[in-house]
Amino acid sequence: MITAGILSQKRVELIAGEIMKMTPEKPFHRRVTFKLADYFREKLRGKAIILRHIRLRFLILNLNQILS
C-alpha cells in the first residue's frame, strides 16, 4: 500500500480490521519502549523473542535495498 501511494507518509496501524491514524511517537514513548524491550529481552532470554516495533517504511526501504 505504501508503494502504491495509498498510505504514503501517513502513520497508521491495523486494529480489528480497520486502518487507524496514529499520533506521532514522542521521545518519551520511544525511550520507555526501548528500555522495556531491553528489560524483557534480558529477563526472558532463551524463553521468548522480544522485538520493539519499528517504522514499516524504514523496514521496507531496507529490505528493498537488501533484496535488489
N, C-alpha and C positions, 0 to 999 in steps of 0.2 A: 504494500500500500504506500510505503514511503517512496519507492522507486516510481510508482505510477503518479505520484504527486497528490494523492488523496489526503494524506496526513501532513505532508511537508515538514515544517518545523514545529508542529503542534505537539505538546506533551499530553499524551493520552494513555489510559490504561483500560483493559477489558475487565469489567466487573459484571458478573451474572449475565454474560452475553451482550452487554451494552458497552459502547465506547464512551468513556467519561473523560472530560477535560481534567488535567492535573494542574495543581498550582506549582509554581517553580520550587525546586528544592532549595532550602535556605542553608547557610553554612552550619548552623547549629544542628540541624537534622542530619546533614552529611557527616559531621563529626561523631554524633551519637551512633548512627548506624554503622560506621566503620569500627568504632570501639566495641559495640555489641557483637558484631561479626567476629572480631578478633577474640573477644572473650569466649564466645561459644565455640569457635574453632579450636581453641586451646582445651577447653573443658570436655569437648566431645570428640577429640582426636581419635581416629580409628573406629568411631561409632557412627558418625554422621559427616556429611559434607555440608559445610556452611558457606553459602555464597551471598554476597551483598549485591543488590540489584545494580545494574549498570545501564547507562543510556543505550537504548537499542540502536539508535542511529550510529553511534560510535562503534558498536559491535559489528553492524552490517558493513560499514566502511572498511574496518579492519579485515573482516572475513573476505570481502571482495578483493582486497589487496593480496591477501594470502593465497586465494584460490586462482587468481589470474596470472 
